[in-house]
Amino acid sequence: MARAPIIVVAIALAASAGLTGGAAGPAQVTEKAGERLVTVPVTVHPHNDRARQMASDLRADAFAVREDDREQLVISVDGPDKTPVILALLIQDDLISQVNLELDRLRRFIRSLPQGSRVMTGYLTVGDVTVTQAFTPDLAAAAASLRILRGRSAAPFNPYVGVVNILRRFGEQPAGRRVVLMVSDGLDISRGFSPESVLRSIDLERAISEAQRLGVAVFGVYAPSTGLTSVSRFAANYGQAALNRLADETGGLGFQSGFTFVTFDPYLREFRTLLGRMWLLSYRTTSTSSGFRKIKVTTPLDLHIHYPAGYRAQR
């Protein structure tokens, strides 16, 4: 059975002993409230016809979970038909002009989301992020808020400062499949141009931690900017690796094809499929340790299942 880190964790404290399952929000209640409920979004990612058939036959009672290598009591497992999509679409404002030609595909994708979905849109730009549509159930309004990129003059300080600020807005949203779709070159060279400084940048680390805390899976679509990633393969490699790290550790997936960008089509098709195979698993944790807690989710079937590597306990 394969395992890869892909759809992240939301921590919640139960307000009473009567836990009902379903998706939970971030840890907002004190230890006195009782047992701690952890909700793990889990995505099934089949890679052939046989696996797709097994995935369609998968039952809620097939999942098991361990935390810090100790088996935990599963309270509920909700399928995608019971959990709305809460999506933030973020686009880096200085990407190559080809991205502008593909905006209609993004608009159609937004309008095609299931009823009950909530969408926000924003642009990662110089200094921070510009929100063009706050979270709304009006999918047509969210689609209409997409605009042409502003180009090199709007190059962000680094893309992850804005991501952190947008992630915090999920704390005000209802339970559901919380996801970010981030179109970016992924490159933060604010503290140097080396694999270590890019892949371990302070703001990238903050984005990972905040997404894990709030239960948001970040999916990254790579596109080069009008700056360094258009002319340097080292820069493109570093940016793609950073996007992949953000996706892996928060429970998303990185989408890229070589060092350029052509179309959103294959990425949106796969993204839509993954959203349709995303489950929310809730369990009571017995862990009392501080710091990072590792998670392992399994099924008896030979399936690729993706889930968060873990979460950092909130004291």
VMD Tcl script that draws the C-alpha trace (Angstrom):
set ca {
  {0.00 0.00 0.00}
  {1.45 3.34 -1.00}
  {1.45 6.41 1.14}
  {2.23 9.98 0.30}
  {1.46 13.13 2.24}
  {-1.51 14.84 0.53}
  {-4.59 16.35 2.07}
  {-3.97 17.96 5.38}
  {-5.16 17.91 9.00}
  {-7.47 20.13 11.01}
  {-7.24 19.99 14.79}
  {-10.23 20.59 17.00}
  {-11.11 20.14 20.63}
  {-14.51 18.58 21.26}
  {-16.73 20.81 23.35}
  {-18.18 17.78 25.10}
  {-17.84 14.01 25.20}
  {-20.65 13.65 22.65}
  {-18.54 13.73 19.47}
  {-20.54 13.59 16.27}
  {-17.76 13.39 13.69}
  {-17.60 15.46 10.53}
  {-14.98 18.04 9.68}
  {-13.54 20.09 12.48}
  {-11.95 23.49 12.61}
  {-8.66 24.58 14.14}
  {-7.90 24.09 17.82}
  {-9.88 26.86 19.46}
  {-11.15 25.28 22.71}
  {-9.08 24.78 25.87}
  {-7.85 21.47 27.20}
  {-10.63 21.54 29.78}
  {-13.16 20.90 27.04}
  {-12.33 17.19 27.03}
  {-11.06 14.85 24.36}
  {-9.31 16.13 21.28}
  {-10.83 15.44 17.87}
  {-8.55 15.44 14.85}
  {-9.99 15.56 11.34}
  {-7.77 14.30 8.52}
  {-8.76 14.88 4.91}
  {-7.60 11.83 2.93}
  {-7.50 11.53 -0.85}
  {-7.55 8.30 -2.84}
  {-5.37 8.62 -5.94}
  {-5.77 5.57 -8.24}
  {-3.33 5.19 -11.11}
  {-4.98 2.50 -13.27}
  {-8.41 1.03 -14.11}
  {-8.24 -1.66 -11.42}
  {-7.37 0.89 -8.76}
  {-10.13 3.21 -9.96}
  {-12.66 0.40 -9.52}
  {-11.36 -0.32 -6.02}
  {-11.54 3.37 -5.19}
  {-15.18 3.54 -6.30}
  {-15.98 0.57 -4.03}
  {-14.15 2.00 -1.02}
  {-16.27 2.12 2.14}
  {-15.99 4.50 5.05}
  {-15.21 1.66 7.47}
  {-12.11 0.67 5.46}
  {-9.93 3.43 6.93}
  {-7.66 3.09 9.95}
  {-5.38 5.71 11.48}
  {-2.32 5.75 13.72}
  {-0.83 8.79 15.43}
  {2.74 8.66 16.71}
  {2.58 4.93 15.88}
  {-0.43 4.32 18.17}
  {-3.77 3.18 16.80}
  {-6.56 5.73 17.23}
  {-10.34 5.41 17.46}
  {-12.01 6.52 14.23}
  {-15.20 8.46 14.99}
  {-16.46 9.15 11.46}
  {-15.47 9.14 7.82}
  {-17.40 11.51 5.53}
  {-17.29 11.21 1.76}
  {-17.05 14.10 -0.70}
  {-20.83 14.21 -1.12}
  {-21.15 15.34 2.50}
  {-18.36 17.94 2.62}
  {-18.36 21.17 0.59}
  {-15.29 22.54 -1.18}
  {-13.79 25.69 0.34}
  {-11.27 26.93 -2.22}
  {-8.86 29.85 -2.39}
  {-7.44 30.42 -5.87}
  {-4.19 32.40 -5.74}
  {-2.29 33.55 -8.83}
  {1.15 35.15 -8.82}
  {0.79 38.53 -10.50}
  {4.00 38.50 -12.56}
  {3.68 35.17 -14.38}
  {4.27 34.82 -18.11}
  {1.52 36.10 -20.42}
  {0.45 32.56 -21.44}
  {-1.37 32.32 -18.09}
  {-3.64 35.20 -19.20}
  {-4.75 33.15 -22.21}
  {-5.91 30.36 -19.90}
  {-8.04 32.37 -17.47}
  {-11.30 31.24 -19.10}
  {-10.44 27.65 -18.19}
  {-10.11 28.68 -14.55}
  {-13.41 30.56 -14.74}
  {-15.20 27.50 -16.12}
  {-13.64 25.33 -13.43}
  {-14.87 27.65 -10.65}
  {-18.40 27.74 -12.08}
  {-18.44 23.92 -12.28}
  {-17.72 23.34 -8.59}
  {-20.44 21.53 -6.60}
  {-23.31 23.48 -5.13}
  {-22.41 24.65 -1.62}
  {-18.79 25.35 -2.50}
  {-17.21 28.60 -1.35}
  {-14.48 30.31 -3.38}
  {-12.16 33.27 -2.94}
  {-9.68 34.66 -5.46}
  {-6.52 36.69 -5.00}
  {-3.24 37.73 -6.60}
  {0.17 37.25 -5.03}
  {1.72 40.62 -5.70}
  {4.37 43.01 -4.44}
  {4.46 42.93 -0.65}
  {1.48 40.70 0.03}
  {-1.75 39.58 -1.70}
  {-4.59 41.43 -3.41}
  {-7.97 39.80 -2.78}
  {-10.32 40.24 -5.74}
  {-13.17 38.19 -4.26}
  {-13.64 37.25 -0.61}
  {-15.00 33.77 0.16}
  {-18.41 33.49 -1.42}
  {-20.91 30.78 -2.42}
  {-21.60 32.84 -5.58}
  {-19.43 30.88 -8.01}
  {-20.26 33.16 -10.94}
  {-19.03 36.19 -9.00}
  {-15.84 34.38 -8.01}
  {-15.18 33.39 -11.64}
  {-15.81 36.94 -12.84}
  {-13.26 38.33 -10.37}
  {-10.29 36.86 -12.26}
  {-8.31 39.52 -14.13}
  {-5.30 39.94 -16.40}
  {-1.91 39.72 -14.69}
  {-0.08 42.99 -14.00}
  {3.35 41.75 -15.03}
  {6.86 42.35 -13.74}
  {5.96 45.56 -11.89}
  {3.76 43.47 -9.58}
  {6.41 40.86 -8.75}
  {5.87 39.69 -5.14}
  {8.56 39.96 -2.49}
  {8.06 36.21 -2.33}
  {4.86 34.24 -2.99}
  {4.56 32.74 0.50}
  {3.93 35.95 2.48}
  {0.56 36.31 0.76}
  {-0.19 32.61 1.10}
  {0.18 32.80 4.89}
  {-2.23 35.72 5.08}
  {-4.84 33.96 2.94}
  {-4.55 30.72 4.91}
  {-5.59 32.54 8.07}
  {-8.89 33.46 6.44}
  {-9.89 29.79 6.42}
  {-10.29 29.96 10.19}
  {-13.54 31.86 9.66}
  {-14.95 29.33 7.17}
  {-17.29 26.41 7.88}
  {-16.20 22.79 7.90}
  {-15.36 21.23 4.57}
  {-12.59 20.29 2.18}
  {-10.29 23.28 2.61}
  {-7.94 23.75 -0.33}
  {-5.72 26.34 -1.96}
  {-4.95 26.23 -5.67}
  {-1.79 28.31 -6.07}
  {-0.48 29.25 -9.53}
  {3.10 30.41 -9.01}
  {6.75 29.94 -9.87}
  {7.28 29.01 -6.19}
  {10.55 30.92 -5.94}
  {11.50 32.82 -2.77}
  {15.05 34.18 -3.00}
  {14.55 36.85 -0.36}
  {17.16 35.15 1.83}
  {19.53 33.83 -0.82}
  {19.68 31.75 -3.98}
  {20.56 28.22 -2.93}
  {18.57 25.02 -2.43}
  {18.68 25.41 1.35}
  {17.62 29.07 1.44}
  {14.77 28.50 -1.05}
  {13.47 25.18 0.25}
  {13.76 26.22 3.91}
  {12.75 29.85 3.63}
  {11.09 31.33 6.69}
  {7.88 32.22 4.86}
  {7.61 28.81 3.21}
  {7.95 27.21 6.66}
  {5.26 29.54 7.99}
  {2.93 28.65 5.12}
  {3.36 24.93 5.80}
  {2.76 25.35 9.53}
  {-0.31 27.55 9.05}
  {-1.87 25.23 6.48}
  {-1.35 22.24 8.79}
  {-2.88 24.14 11.70}
  {-5.98 25.14 9.76}
  {-6.48 21.97 7.76}
  {-5.81 23.44 4.32}
  {-4.32 21.41 1.48}
  {-2.24 23.50 -0.91}
  {-2.11 22.42 -4.56}
  {0.60 24.15 -6.59}
  {0.53 24.76 -10.35}
  {3.95 25.78 -11.62}
  {4.25 28.59 -14.17}
  {7.39 30.67 -14.73}
  {7.40 34.36 -13.89}
  {8.59 37.12 -16.19}
  {11.73 37.24 -14.03}
  {14.34 34.69 -12.96}
  {12.41 31.44 -13.54}
  {12.01 32.31 -17.22}
  {15.77 32.47 -17.81}
  {17.34 30.13 -15.23}
  {16.70 26.40 -14.99}
  {18.24 26.42 -11.52}
  {15.64 28.97 -10.45}
  {12.83 26.95 -12.07}
  {14.03 23.78 -10.33}
  {14.22 25.52 -6.96}
  {10.75 27.04 -7.39}
  {9.17 23.73 -8.41}
  {10.83 21.95 -5.50}
  {9.51 24.56 -3.06}
  {5.98 24.26 -4.45}
  {6.19 20.47 -4.20}
  {7.36 20.67 -0.60}
  {4.47 22.97 0.32}
  {2.03 20.58 -1.36}
  {3.51 17.40 0.15}
  {3.62 18.66 3.71}
  {0.19 20.27 3.69}
  {-1.54 17.45 1.85}
  {-1.77 18.85 -1.66}
  {-0.15 17.96 -4.95}
  {2.29 19.81 -7.20}
  {1.44 20.12 -10.90}
  {4.13 20.93 -13.46}
  {5.35 19.89 -16.88}
  {8.94 20.79 -17.61}
  {10.10 24.37 -17.16}
  {7.30 26.24 -18.89}
  {3.51 26.51 -18.84}
  {1.10 25.64 -21.64}
  {-2.41 25.05 -20.31}
  {-4.39 24.44 -17.13}
  {-6.37 21.61 -18.73}
  {-4.54 18.50 -17.43}
  {-4.02 20.01 -14.00}
  {-7.66 21.00 -13.54}
  {-8.84 17.58 -14.69}
  {-6.68 15.85 -12.11}
  {-7.54 18.40 -9.43}
  {-11.27 17.84 -10.04}
  {-10.78 14.06 -9.81}
  {-8.88 14.38 -6.53}
  {-11.56 16.61 -5.02}
  {-14.11 13.91 -5.89}
  {-12.09 11.30 -3.99}
  {-11.38 13.32 -0.86}
  {-12.67 11.95 2.45}
  {-12.67 13.57 5.88}
  {-11.68 11.16 8.63}
  {-12.22 12.16 12.28}
  {-10.60 10.38 15.21}
  {-9.98 10.83 18.92}
  {-6.29 11.31 19.61}
  {-4.67 9.73 22.63}
  {-1.43 11.63 22.16}
  {-0.29 14.00 24.88}
  {3.09 14.95 23.45}
  {3.91 18.49 22.43}
  {5.41 19.32 19.07}
  {4.84 17.51 15.78}
  {2.65 14.38 15.74}
  {2.98 11.94 12.86}
  {-0.10 10.45 11.18}
  {-0.48 7.25 9.17}
  {-3.74 6.35 7.43}
  {-4.28 2.90 5.88}
  {-6.89 0.81 4.09}
  {-6.85 -2.96 3.40}
  {-6.88 -2.24 -0.35}
  {-3.84 -1.77 -2.57}
  {-4.48 1.92 -3.21}
  {-2.44 5.08 -3.26}
  {-3.87 7.14 -0.45}
  {-2.64 10.62 0.37}
  {-2.93 12.31 3.73}
  {-0.99 14.73 5.92}
  {2.32 13.74 7.41}
  {0.97 15.06 10.71}
  {0.30 18.25 12.64}
  {1.84 20.38 15.33}
  {0.01 20.11 18.64}
  {-1.44 23.37 19.91}
  {-0.98 23.87 23.63}
}
mol new
graphics top color blue
foreach p $ca { graphics top sphere $p radius 0.5 }
foreach p [lrange $ca 0 end-1] q [lrange $ca 1 end] { graphics top cylinder $p $q radius 0.2 }
display resetview
